[in-house]
Amino acid sequence: MKSGLSNIVVLTGAGISAESGIDTFRAADGLWEQHRIEDVATPEGFARDPDLVLRFYDMRRAALAHAEPNPAHHALARLDQEFSGELLIVTQNVDDLHERAGANRMLHMHGELKSALCLSCEMRSPWDAPMLDRPPCPVCAAPSLRPDIVWFGEMPYQMERIYAALREADLFVSIGTSGAVYPAAGFVREARDLRAQTLELNLERSEGSHWFDESRLGRAGDLVPQWVEAVLGG
Ligand code: APR
């Protein structure tokens, strides 16, 4: 690891929450909690069968109550609290385990289960209840809420801020993501082109593994605390 790091960008994916009991997306059967991704993670799927989609995210939101941050989330929260340089944790995950572990310098590029987006007034509201029964929007009262999740075909959030951070990074670390979904899968090349060091921590080689300077294979709950200890320990 390069010494004298001053600017780190971390990208996390479903693999960092796997040891907390939250299913990853690309299991071998190609299904996600028994559903086709096209049915539950696209605007077309929502238009076709809104009840199916609302019920699906209601169940996932409710399941968060039974999941706890694992050592990988805690290690990144420690990095956030103790690293004196610049840091941005970009998560593709819609769970709230990074923030529950105590991370602050982070953003959710694919939205959040605990947020509602109103299709009528376009405002976002913190949300912790079911949506299937079409509750009113807290801002405009229209019964038009949808999960505040970035579906396939929609624009991820805060891309300008992410690319600005990548331009300044001297280390880019990707944790628990298959590298199958763009634009996140392209961050490693963006960082490399700008001469950042690149490190992958994943259970298996991701699709873009060859773009990384280094790949460490194993469980996030083991690899992330070791890496954070090395960064903070100098
Ligand atoms: N530790 C580290 N890595 C793990 C672990 C673990 N305990 N368990 C699984 N992994 C790895 C898998 O090997 C896989 O490479 O995590 C990766 C998870 O990949 P995906 O399921 O594809 O999840 P992700 O990359 O986050 O998906 C990206 O796709 O469906 C969309 O919007 C959704 O944000 C999601 C995006």
Residues whose N, C-alpha, C, O or C-beta is under 5 A from the ligand:
A	BS01	APR	G13 A14 G15 A18 E19 T24 F25 R26 Q92 N93 H110 V150 G176 T177 S178 G179 V181 L201 N202 L203 E204 G218 R219 A220
